[in-house]
């Protein structure tokens, strides 16, 4: 993770009044959430995920697709992966990747004006394919589902590590306004996603092991909420297998950031049939006109004020039947839509996959047949990580094993 972190954007939705859109794009791209060669402490976090494996049938070889947020370093270690895969780069931020050797950029959103500006500025990137997807869009919609007999017992859920960019003190202010304006204390759950936070048997939270900036965020939350805090549930960490029951129990999931990458929690919440609350200005400069979510999946907070957010909570909590987040999610998101959208941007597949135009890619019988023939697993099972050891691994040791596995198969 390198560059200039644009902290002055975190609480300012009106940056376009101070700078031109091109200057803003430059500021966004001045920081990358990628993992680089000299960041050895982050190497075990590097992902290597494969939505489409290489395929070979009757002597014909078809390239697969892989992505990583450490692609620049991986291409230095394993230059031969470009012989087997279209190599895609993504960054845990709304910037474009810094890896100029990538075939593909997962670009979060489709913004042709921004893409054109970037390619004009960096002519060496003119042939890279920009695709409006992110790793958050690879959410498994069949694991993130409401449990049987689910009941809505939480009013508001926030799943966010206490980074400055997440604006958790702003959320605390909105909750306090909600209590004062509507004379009711909502049931709120904060899932903080940090193992550095501990909680004793009396519910007291210990932030002492956290970075000073992150600790300050939680100290501000405590100060703003005061005695109200005792009414709310704070969870330092929840295992991923348990997270659906929390999302599904909530009447809404809130995201309080103005700028970041493509957020995972709102994808997971919608998959669990929980409507989302997001500022209408969220990632506004990176997105352009591209929507944050589709259909009646939640509400956009109209103004960047605690009261506007509180009013949005009130609306969504008291009108649950107006929202169909999971139905919309199945229409536009999830892994089947991910692969269908992905290959549609890459002309190679239309030219090399039999019957490409006759059905959605995930239903293509040739792809399913050859995937089964090559890997003893059907394509949908591969896509949904039924053999995760050959489709999605993390850390250099397991990545090395995976590259060797595919290299040995296809030489």
C-alpha angles and dihedrals in degrees: 000000000000145000137048111329105217099225092161088069096057096084102020117085090173101063089126088070089062101037140027118256090251091055089050092051089051090052091050092049092046088079127055128192090203125119116243137200096258093049094085093164089065100046093096088058094058111118128211108191127174119199090174123027125211111272130207126185130163091350094308116122122205121192122240129215127245134176136197140168086218097050098130091059094041091054088054091051097039112021089166093072087082088065090059104031145033096241118223130192129204135177127211089239138060091264124104115255120270092219106108093183094065121113092208138026119207093218103184094227139025107250110155095184092054092044092051091049091050094049092048090051092047107033090179087070097054094109097047113111113232112209123186096232136100137190087264088064088061090073111143103241092194094057094042098063135126111266120243113281093015117178128192102244098149123067099197131014127189120191104187137124109235096256118146090246091061094063096214092164087059088054090051089054091050092051091049091051089049091055093047096043101041099029094229133106109227122215104251130183122194115196104192100186097215127120088195088074117079131192125202127215090268092056096253114149124222115203096168096111093054127099110272093247092052093044089054090056092057092043088055091049090052092048094049095047096042111167090357090073092077089067094058133075118237117189119185094200140000124192112246092239089060098044097088092065091056095048093045093050092057127091089211141003116218130210113191101182123111095198135015137106123303101303118239099198096063090050090051093046094052090048087055089052094253117136117232135227115211134159112259086228093057108136087342096157095048094042103047103181095341110121124245089219136355131250125338094339096128144311136293113223103235099209133033094241133108091238093053089051091047091052090050091052089051092051097049097041092053098042104048094149091063093072134074104177100157094046090054091044091056090049097051111013143035127083099297091055089043094059094040091053093041098056092042088070094052113073091197092078096052087054097044109033116081115237091006093156097046101075143358110296093243089060096047107130094207092055091046093047096048093043089054091045093050102037106016090242131095118247097251090051088050091048091051093051099251085149098033092166089072099032110039126016136156133211131038096268095056092038089056090053092048095050090049090050094055093039091055091049097049103022 
